[in-house]
Amino acid sequence: MKFAFMSVELFFIIQISFFAKVILFLTLYCISDLSIKNNILRKVMNRAYRAKKI
């Protein structure tokens, strides 16, 4: 009986760990996607400012 209880606990720990990994990867994806968009926007703005000066 104790073994069955431990396996259920282990299952929930693995399950929580899996969900934590999914949330972490989604967060990292959103941050990197936002970072890429900001980088592109910054480059476009720099080009626009340089074009005005000429």
C-alpha positions as CSV (number, residue, x, y, z in Angstrom):
1,M,0.0,0.0,0.0
2,K,2.8,2.4,0.8
3,F,4.4,1.7,-2.6
4,A,1.2,2.6,-4.4
5,F,0.9,5.9,-2.4
6,M,4.5,6.7,-3.2
7,S,3.9,6.0,-6.9
8,V,0.9,8.3,-6.9
9,E,2.9,11.0,-5.2
10,L,5.7,10.6,-7.8
11,F,3.1,10.8,-10.6
12,F,1.8,14.1,-9.3
13,I,5.4,15.5,-8.9
14,I,6.2,14.4,-12.5
15,Q,2.9,15.9,-13.6
16,I,3.5,19.3,-11.9
17,S,7.1,19.2,-13.2
18,F,5.7,18.7,-16.8
19,F,3.3,21.6,-16.5
20,A,6.0,23.8,-15.0
21,K,8.2,23.0,-18.0
22,V,5.4,23.8,-20.4
23,I,4.7,27.1,-18.7
24,L,8.4,27.9,-18.7
25,F,8.9,27.1,-22.4
26,L,5.8,29.2,-23.3
27,T,7.1,32.1,-21.2
28,L,10.5,31.9,-22.8
29,Y,8.9,31.7,-26.3
30,C,6.8,34.8,-25.7
31,I,9.7,36.7,-24.2
32,S,12.0,35.8,-27.2
33,D,9.2,36.6,-29.7
34,L,8.7,40.0,-28.1
35,S,12.4,40.6,-28.0
36,I,12.7,39.8,-31.7
37,K,9.8,42.1,-32.5
38,N,11.4,44.9,-30.5
39,N,14.7,44.4,-32.2
40,I,13.1,44.6,-35.6
41,L,11.2,47.7,-34.6
42,R,14.4,49.4,-33.2
43,K,16.2,48.7,-36.5
44,V,13.3,50.1,-38.5
45,M,13.2,53.2,-36.3
46,N,17.0,53.8,-36.7
47,R,16.7,53.5,-40.4
48,A,13.8,56.0,-40.4
49,Y,15.8,58.5,-38.3
50,R,18.8,58.1,-40.7
51,A,16.6,58.7,-43.7
52,K,15.3,62.0,-42.3
53,K,18.8,63.3,-41.8
54,I,19.8,62.8,-45.4
